[in-house]
Amino acid sequence: MDKKEKILAQAEDMFLQYGIKSVTMDDIARHLGMSKKTLYQYVENKNDLLAQVMVQSIEKHKQELVEIRKVATNAIDEMLRIAKVVTKDLRRMKPTVMYDLQKYYKDIWNLMENLHQEHIYQCIKENIEMGVKQGIYREDLDVDIIAKLFVGKTLIVVDETLFPLRDYNREDLFNTYIKYHLHGIVSDQGLKLLQQQNKI
């Protein structure tokens, strides 16, 4: 990991742990054991740092998907493994992170949303196509529509006007959503596989 990657990784940890608004560039420089002047050699300002953190985070998720795809035994197994990774990330995330992004960093939220949508759409589209070929997802699915529905519903899961965090646990929401998604697309063979795995 080079210096820039280390800065982005540790800044991401701080944002997730303490929220974005409350973490200053002074805090990040102190945490990294460097002067703010040195930090500014790598990023222009906090907005630039946050944008780079988000882009690196999505790239990291893409790489995680590549690794999951190598070891997954089938499309259902792949979806369950993806769900575990997302759940782990949600567990790390302070509830105010999404709120801070949407309220104070709208441009970065839009950038992240667009990159995320593109990435998730492709990931789910490929997963559905694989599941249909394996006979564990239904053959009558419109892959494009289902993948876009998945992306749209993922954004609903983190929408605090619908699911305020005082009333809902984000991990439970996401796991319920994955269950809902898989039960909607599995074939009879896929349903047996789900039941055998006893995971969902």
N, C-alpha and C positions, 0 to 999 in steps of 0.2 A: 504494500500500500504506500503510494507516494504522499508527499506532504499535503497536496490539495485534497486527495481522497480522505486523508485522516481528518482534515479540517471539516469536510462535509459530513463525514460519518459521526464525528463527535458533536457537531452542531445539530444534526438530526436527533441524536440521543437527547440532547438538552431540550430541544423544541418539544419532543414527544413527552418528556418527563415533566417539564415545567409550564408548557404552553408557549406559544410563539411571542405573544405580546409582552410577556413578563421577562423574556430573555434579551439582554442587551448585547451589543457588540463587545462591550467591556467584559461582561460575564463570559462570553465565548473565548475572548483572548486570554483571560485569566485561567479559564479551565484548560486551555491548550498550552499554557505556560509560555505565551509569547506576548509581545507588545501589540497594541491595536494597530500601530504603524505597519508591523510585519503582516498582520492579518489582512490589512488593506492592499497588500501586494498581490493577494490571491483573489480577493473579491472587491467590488466597487463599494458596496454598502450592504445593509441588512437585507434589502429587497433582492439584490443580486445573489446574496448568499442563500436566501430561502428558495429562490427559483432554482438554483443549481442543486440544492439539497433535494428538491422535489424531482427534478429530472434524473438525478443519480438514483433516487429511491425506486423510480419506475424501471430504470435500467436493471437495477438489482433484482426486482421482481421478475423481469423478463428472463434473467439468467437462472433464477430459482425455478421458473417454469421449464426451462430446458433440462435442468437436472431432474425435476419431477418426472418429465416425460421419459427420461432414460430408464427410470426404475419402476414406473407405474405398470401394473400387469394388464390393465384395460382402462377404458374411458371413465368408468365409475370410480375406480381406484384413483385415477388422476384427479378427478373433481374433489374427492375426499381429502387427498393430499394437499390440493390447493386451498381447500377450506381450512385445513390445519394451519397453513402458513398465514392466511389472512387473520385467523383467530388469534394467532400469536402476536401479530402486528397490532391488532385492536387492543390486546391486553397491555401492550407497551404504551399505548397512546393516551395521554391525558385528555379528558373529555373536552376541554376548551380548545384543543388544537383546531378542529374543524370550524368551530365558531370564530376563532381568531382569523383563520384564513378567509372565511366568507365575509367577515365584517371589515377587516382592516387591510387585507391583501387580495382584493377582488381580482386583479389582473393575474396574480399567481394562482389563485384558486381556479380561474378559467383555463389557464395554461395546463394545470395539473388535471383538471376535469377532461380536457380534450385529449391529452396524452393517455390518461387512464382509460377513457372510453375506447380509444383506438386500440390500445393494448388488450383490454378485457374482451372487446368484441372479437378480435382475431383469435384470442385464446379459446373462448367459448365456441366460436364457429368451428375451429379445428377439432375441439373436443367432441362436439356433436357429430361431425363428419366421421370421426374415428369410431364413436359409439354405434353409429348406424351401420358402418362396415362390419363391426364386430357382432352385430345382431343384438346388442344389449340396449340400444335406443330404438324407438319406433321409426319405421321407414317413412311414415307419412308426415314427418316434421318439415316445416319450412325453416331451414337452417338460419337464413339471414334474419327472419323475423324473430325467431327464438333467441338468437344471440343478441339482437338489439333490445329485446324485452329484458333479457338478463342484465344488460348494462343499465337500462333505465331503472330497473328495480333495485339494483345495487345502490344507486344514488338515493333512492327512497329510504333505504335502510339507515343511511346516515343523516336523513333529514329530521332535525330535532323539532320541527313544527308538528310532524306526524308522530315521531317516536322520541319524546323528550327523555333525556338521560336520567332524570329523577324517577321516571316510571319504568324504563326499559334498560336492560343490559345489552350492550352492543354485540357482545359475543353470542348471546342467546338469540338475538335478532338474526344475525348472520347465519348461524347454524340452522335455525328454523327455515330461513330463506333457501339454503342449500337443499334441505330436505324437501321443501315445496317444489324446487326446480327439478330435482332428480325424479321425484315421484310423478312429475308431469310428463317426463320424456322417456322413461325406461320402457322397454318392451316386457313381455311376460318373462322372457329369459333374464332380462336385466333386473326385474323385480326379485326373482329368485336369488340372483347374485347378491343383491342388497341385503336380503333377509339372511342369506348364508354368512355374509360378512358381519352381520349383526351390529353394524356401526351406525345405522341411521333408521 
